[in-house]
Amino acid sequence: MHYRTRIVTSLQEIGPAAWHDLLQSQTGHTPFLQYAFLHALHESGSANRATGWEPQYLTLWHNNQLEAAMPLYLKYHSYGVYVFDWAWADAYERHNLPYYPKLLSGIPFTPVTGPRLLARTPEAQTALINALEQLQRNTDNLSSTHILFPTADQAQLLKEQGFLLRSGVQFHWQNDHYRNFDDFLSTLDRKKRRNILAERRKVHDAGVHFQLRQGNHIREEDWVFFHRCYCQTYVEHRSSPYLNLDFFLRIGQSMPDNLLLTIAIKDNTPIAASLVIHDQTTLYGRYWGALVHVDCLHFEAAYYQPLEFCIEQKMACFEGGAQGEHKIARGFLPQKTWSAHWLSHPSFYEAVERFLEREATGIDHYLEELNEHNPFKVPNLL
């Protein structure tokens, strides 16, 4: 089949219907690949050329039908990606070589695994990879291409095409058909269960209660308050927030059925909030912030309240987001993630290849150590 290759700088050039139709042909896609989420990132100004994310979506067409696509950006820095390559950028700079711009395929500010090679058929997927390789060759001053958080199958496919694989670790909670939160707690060892109960008690005794709001029940003033909380988190970490209020207002209007906002209230005043995004099977922990400090409030608002929702809705998994060994004690177990990398400079390609081989060994050992701290009861085999 002959495909027409086209670089798309705005999803409006594709349109929601064509994008949705392609996405429905994929397995394992997440809410973050929805037209509504990506378009909100771009149109709000959170992820565009001015913020270092220039959309360069690679698309393949046949008879005016979208056959394949890759969310792709020209990236002018390494912020907001959660697969950090600062050392690689520093090495380029020491050799007076430009590391930016680079090509990056992923969801801005979103370390969630999902398909990156969106294709209707294996033939279209192969053609998409070939088009990516051609784009790499034809883009001036391009140092590298990075495909972040692809599925394991797509990571192996990219490895066969000469990409270098890098592994990482996240922490996910699995729903073992729990009837309620107490049922989940009963599977943990005694110390972990006691600690969680103590954390929840501290929040309760501080006079904090919670309101969970879904979809169209999330009001504009709720988004304004949540954004204040979200920005406060960045202030406390001496950083700048990636996402603006317009982004949250947009997804609130365009994908309400995927949103759950948890608001913490003390003395009739909202003091904190967390936002999770979900589909029918998986909850994705995303954003949190507080205007007032209450001991253990973060754990309650960002973990325990969403976990109760997950159990009630019979969702299979809660992905807790990037980093956080503290999540293990709360029932989140380590999972390996992937990224794929291509560097145009042969010497740097070889150097990174050697580095990734050493790093992979360290990641495997790290996973072994983490699994030794499994919080669940040891089965009685007698």
C-alpha positions in Angstrom: 0.0 0.0 0.0 1.3 3.5 -0.8 1.1 6.0 2.1 1.3 9.8 2.0 3.5 11.1 4.8 2.5 14.4 6.4 3.9 16.4 9.3 1.0 17.8 11.4 1.7 20.9 13.6 -1.8 21.1 15.0 -4.3 18.3 15.7 -6.9 20.5 14.1 -5.4 19.4 10.8 -6.5 15.9 11.6 -9.7 16.5 13.5 -11.2 14.7 16.5 -13.2 12.2 14.4 -10.2 10.9 12.4 -8.0 10.8 15.5 -10.6 8.9 17.5 -11.2 6.4 14.7 -7.4 5.6 14.6 -7.2 5.4 18.4 -10.0 2.9 18.6 -8.0 0.5 16.4 -5.3 0.4 19.0 -5.0 -1.8 22.1 -3.8 -0.4 25.4 -4.4 3.2 24.6 -4.9 5.6 27.6 -7.0 8.7 28.1 -3.8 10.7 27.5 -3.8 9.8 23.9 -7.3 11.2 23.4 -7.7 14.2 21.1 -9.2 16.2 23.9 -6.2 15.8 26.2 -3.5 16.4 23.6 -5.4 19.3 21.9 -5.8 20.9 25.4 -2.1 20.7 26.0 -1.3 22.5 22.7 -4.2 25.1 22.6 -3.8 26.1 26.2 -0.1 27.0 25.5 1.1 24.4 28.0 2.9 22.4 25.3 3.8 24.4 22.3 6.8 26.0 20.5 7.0 28.7 23.1 7.4 26.2 26.0 9.8 24.0 24.2 7.4 21.5 22.7 6.9 22.0 19.0 4.3 19.6 17.6 5.5 17.6 14.7 3.1 14.8 14.6 4.1 12.2 12.0 1.1 10.8 10.1 0.5 8.4 7.2 -2.6 8.7 5.0 -4.2 6.5 2.3 -7.1 7.8 0.3 -7.6 10.6 2.8 -7.8 8.1 5.7 -5.5 8.4 8.6 -3.7 5.0 8.7 -0.9 5.7 11.2 0.3 8.5 13.5 3.0 9.2 16.1 2.7 12.0 18.7 6.0 13.7 18.0 7.6 16.9 19.1 10.7 18.9 18.4 12.0 19.4 21.9 14.2 22.3 22.9 15.0 21.2 26.5 14.6 18.1 28.7 12.0 19.3 31.1 8.7 17.5 31.6 9.7 14.2 30.2 10.5 12.0 33.2 13.2 10.1 31.3 16.1 12.2 32.1 19.0 12.7 29.6 20.7 15.8 31.2 24.0 13.9 31.3 23.8 13.2 27.6 23.1 16.9 26.9 26.0 17.9 29.0 28.3 15.5 27.1 27.2 17.1 23.8 27.9 20.6 25.2 31.4 19.6 26.4 32.2 18.6 22.9 30.7 21.8 21.4 27.8 19.9 19.8 24.2 20.9 19.9 21.9 18.4 21.7 18.7 20.4 21.1 16.5 20.3 19.2 15.7 16.6 19.6 12.7 14.6 18.4 10.5 13.2 21.2 7.5 10.9 21.0 5.4 10.8 24.1 2.7 12.7 26.1 4.0 16.0 27.5 4.4 15.9 31.3 2.8 12.5 31.4 4.9 9.4 32.4 2.3 6.8 31.4 2.9 3.8 29.3 0.9 3.4 26.1 1.3 2.9 22.3 3.4 5.4 20.5 3.2 3.8 17.1 -0.5 4.2 16.3 -1.2 2.1 13.2 -4.2 0.3 11.8 -2.1 -2.6 10.5 1.4 -4.1 11.0 2.2 -2.9 7.5 1.2 0.7 8.4 3.3 0.4 11.6 6.4 -0.6 9.6 5.8 2.3 7.2 5.5 4.6 10.2 8.9 3.5 11.5 10.4 4.0 8.1 8.9 7.5 7.8 10.4 8.3 11.3 13.9 7.1 10.1 13.6 9.3 7.0 12.5 12.3 9.1 15.5 11.8 11.3 17.8 11.9 8.3 16.2 14.9 6.8 15.9 17.1 9.9 18.8 19.5 10.1 20.8 19.7 13.3 18.8 16.9 14.9 20.8 15.2 17.6 18.5 12.3 18.6 15.1 10.8 18.8 13.5 9.6 22.1 10.3 7.5 22.3 9.1 7.6 25.9 7.0 5.0 27.7 6.0 2.8 24.8 4.5 -0.5 25.4 6.9 -3.4 25.9 6.0 -4.9 22.5 6.7 -1.6 20.7 9.9 -1.1 22.6 11.2 -4.4 21.4 10.1 -3.5 17.8 12.0 -0.3 18.0 15.1 -2.2 19.3 15.0 -4.3 16.2 15.1 -1.1 14.2 18.3 0.1 15.9 16.9 2.1 18.8 18.6 1.7 22.2 16.3 0.6 25.0 16.3 2.1 28.4 14.4 0.8 31.4 12.9 2.5 34.4 10.7 1.8 37.4 7.2 3.0 38.4 4.9 1.8 41.2 1.4 0.4 40.4 -1.4 -0.9 42.6 -3.3 -4.0 41.5 -6.9 -4.6 42.5 -7.1 -8.3 43.6 -10.9 -8.2 43.6 -11.0 -6.3 46.9 -14.5 -5.8 48.3 -13.5 -2.6 50.1 -10.5 -0.7 51.6 -10.5 -2.9 54.7 -10.3 -6.0 52.6 -7.2 -4.6 50.8 -5.7 -3.7 54.2 -6.2 -7.2 55.4 -3.7 -8.5 52.8 -0.9 -6.3 54.1 1.5 -7.3 56.7 0.7 -6.1 60.2 3.2 -3.2 60.3 2.2 -1.7 57.0 -1.5 -2.0 57.8 -1.0 -0.3 61.2 0.9 2.5 59.6 -1.8 3.2 57.0 -4.5 3.2 59.6 -2.5 5.7 61.7 -2.0 8.0 58.7 -5.7 8.0 58.0 -6.5 8.6 61.6 -4.3 11.7 61.8 -6.1 13.3 58.9 -9.5 12.4 60.4 -8.5 13.7 63.8 -7.4 17.0 62.2 -11.0 17.5 61.2 -10.5 17.0 57.5 -13.1 15.5 55.3 -13.3 15.0 51.5 -15.6 15.6 48.6 -15.1 13.6 45.5 -16.4 15.2 42.3 -16.6 13.6 38.9 -17.1 14.8 35.4 -19.6 17.6 34.9 -20.0 17.9 38.7 -16.6 19.6 38.8 -17.3 23.3 38.6 -15.2 26.1 37.3 -14.5 27.4 40.8 -13.3 23.9 41.7 -10.8 24.1 38.8 -9.6 27.5 39.9 -9.1 26.2 43.5 -7.4 23.0 42.3 -5.0 25.0 40.1 -4.0 27.1 43.1 -3.1 23.9 44.9 -1.3 22.5 41.9 0.8 25.7 41.6 1.6 25.7 45.3 3.3 22.3 44.9 5.7 23.8 42.4 6.3 26.8 44.6 7.3 24.6 47.5 9.7 22.8 45.1 11.1 26.1 43.8 9.9 25.3 40.3 7.4 26.6 37.8 4.2 24.7 37.0 3.9 23.1 33.5 0.2 23.3 33.1 -2.0 26.4 33.2 -5.6 26.9 34.3 -6.8 27.0 30.7 -5.6 23.4 30.2 -7.6 22.1 33.2 -10.7 24.1 32.1 -10.4 22.6 28.7 -10.1 18.9 29.8 -12.9 19.6 32.3 -15.2 20.5 29.4 -13.9 18.0 26.7 -13.3 14.8 28.7 -15.2 15.1 31.9 -16.0 11.3 32.2 -12.3 10.6 32.7 -11.7 13.0 35.6 -12.0 12.6 39.4 -11.2 15.6 41.7 -10.8 15.0 45.4 -11.1 18.1 47.5 -10.0 18.2 51.2 -12.1 20.4 53.5 -11.3 21.7 57.0 -13.5 24.0 59.0 -15.8 24.4 55.9 -12.8 25.6 53.8 -11.1 23.8 51.0 -7.4 23.3 51.8 -6.1 20.7 49.3 -7.0 18.8 46.2 -5.9 15.9 44.0 -6.8 15.1 40.4 -6.7 11.6 38.9 -7.5 10.6 35.4 -9.1 7.3 34.5 -10.7 5.0 32.0 -12.9 2.0 32.8 -10.0 -0.2 34.0 -7.2 2.0 35.2 -6.8 5.0 37.5 -3.8 7.3 36.9 -2.5 9.4 39.7 -1.5 12.8 38.3 -1.6 16.1 40.3 -1.9 17.2 43.9 -1.4 20.3 46.0 -2.3 21.8 49.4 -2.6 25.3 50.7 -2.5 24.2 54.4 -0.2 21.6 55.9 -1.9 18.7 57.6 0.2 15.7 58.6 -0.4 12.7 56.1 -2.9 14.7 54.0 -0.9 13.9 50.8 -1.3 10.2 51.4 -5.0 10.5 52.1 -5.9 12.8 49.2 -3.6 11.4 46.5 -3.6 7.7 47.4 -6.2 6.4 49.9 -9.2 8.3 48.6 -8.5 7.4 45.0 -7.8 3.8 46.1 -11.2 3.6 47.7 -12.7 4.9 44.4 -10.7 2.4 42.4 -12.1 -0.5 44.6 -15.7 0.8 44.5 -15.5 1.1 40.7 -13.8 -2.3 40.3 -10.9 -0.9 38.4 -8.0 -3.2 37.9 -5.1 -0.9 38.4 -3.9 2.4 40.0 -0.8 3.8 38.4 0.7 6.0 41.0 2.9 8.1 38.6 6.6 8.7 38.5 9.1 7.9 41.3 8.2 7.2 44.9 9.6 4.3 46.8 7.2 5.3 49.7 4.4 3.9 47.6 5.6 0.3 48.2 4.5 0.5 51.9 1.0 1.5 50.6 0.6 -1.5 48.3 2.1 -0.2 45.1 4.6 -2.7 43.6 7.5 -1.9 41.2 6.9 -2.2 37.4 9.5 -1.8 34.6 8.9 0.9 32.1 10.7 1.5 28.7 12.0 4.2 26.5 13.8 3.9 23.1 16.6 6.2 21.9 18.4 6.9 18.7 21.4 9.2 18.4 22.7 10.5 15.1 26.4 10.9 16.2 28.0 7.4 15.9 30.4 7.9 18.8 27.7 9.2 21.1 25.4 6.3 20.0 28.1 3.8 21.1 28.8 5.7 24.4 25.1 5.8 25.3 24.8 2.1 24.3 27.5 1.2 26.8 26.0 3.4 29.5 22.5 1.9 29.1 24.0 -1.6 29.4 25.5 -0.8 32.7 22.4 1.1 33.8 20.1 -1.8 32.9 22.0 -4.1 35.2 21.6 -1.5 38.0 17.8 -1.2 37.3 17.4 -5.0 37.5 19.2 -5.1 40.9 17.1 -2.2 42.1 13.9 -4.0 41.2 15.1 -7.1 43.1 15.8 -4.9 46.2 12.4 -3.3 45.9 10.6 -6.6 45.6 12.3 -7.7 48.8 10.2 -5.0 50.6 6.9 -6.4 49.3 4.3 -5.1 51.8 1.9 -8.0 51.5 1.6 -11.0 53.9 3.7 -14.0 53.1 1.3 -16.8 52.2 1.0 -19.6 54.7 1.9 -22.7 52.7 1.3 -25.1 55.5 
